[in-house]
Amino acid sequence: MGGKPHIRKGYRGETDYFGVYLSDTGKAYLVPVEDVPACSLGRLRLQATKDNQQKGVRWAKDYEL
């Protein structure tokens, strides 16, 4: 062991957008880095939630190219 600890670094200041391509639908999306939580996982929703939750949902259609 004894190596350097892994420090998770976010993308803010390194890039402005994430480009995402979904081969299942053949669509591409451009997501601003600011729309993704810092040092976290970002997800785009393609279909409505079962409980119709809207708060905090990032709709893929809003980022579609």
Secondary structure as UniProt FT lines:
FT   TURN            12..14
FT   STRAND          17..22
FT   TURN            23..26
FT   STRAND          27..32
FT   HELIX           33..35
FT   TURN            38..39
FT   TURN            50..51
FT   TURN            55..56
FT   HELIX           60..63
//
